[in-house]
């Protein structure tokens, strides 16, 4: 029996996905949404945690690109709330500050990864692909545990 590796998992990553972009900066939000659309994914954008909450209540998202610095409710606080609602959603945290202690906290709180803005397009594409692969594994594992 062939053992599967990470390349095999990445090769099986879904080509279609719903991505939620949450960033309070209009230009950043638009640029991220355009990039993600070019990657072939369906995108919804939100300027705040409250708006993101509205979209998460309306439909399911495979990946969330989440800014750490949001008005009123910080990204880390929203991360915990969002994952309690949908633990299979892959969250990629975004920030303008490269602080290792914040990156560690994000990962410990359940984020898949932590990217520093401005994000290189190809690196973002690979991070989303990785997040989708991990999400697929979680979904598969959870379906197997139900049977």
Secondary structure, 3 states (H helix, E strand, C coil): CCCCCHHHHHHCCCCCCEEEEECCCHHHHHHHHHHHHHCCCEEEEECCHHHHHHHHHHCCCCEEEEECCCCCCCHHHHHHHHHHHCCCCEEEEEECCCCHHHHHHHHHCCCCEEEECCCCHHHHHHHHHHHHHHHHHHHHHHHHHHC
